[in-house]
Amino acid sequence: MRRARLKSDLGDDAALRRSNIYREFLAEKEEILKHKWLESEKAGHDIGYDRALIDWIMNHREKWRTAHRNKA
């Protein structure tokens, strides 16, 4: 029931995937995963997604967004 309602609220999945917001979300997620990998390598263990996410947002997100939006 919940899934059906959510799908109808979002409309066409293909249209969602083409949206700029969704593409930016995917690009940010990819950057966060790269950051997680790099920081985990430095630490010698998996730092976890939550820690990588918070660190990336606090230290890299603003600069990344500026650069990413200037490319588009």
C-alpha angles and dihedrals in degrees: 000000000000093000092050092051092047091050092051090048091054095043120203112015091211091056090050091052090052094051120110092230093056093046091050090049091053092047091051091047090053091051091049091051090050089049090049091052094048094046092045090053090051092048094045092233140059107283092195132241097270094055092045091048094052093044092048093048093048097043110023115016100087094049092043093050092050092050093042094050093046089056092053 
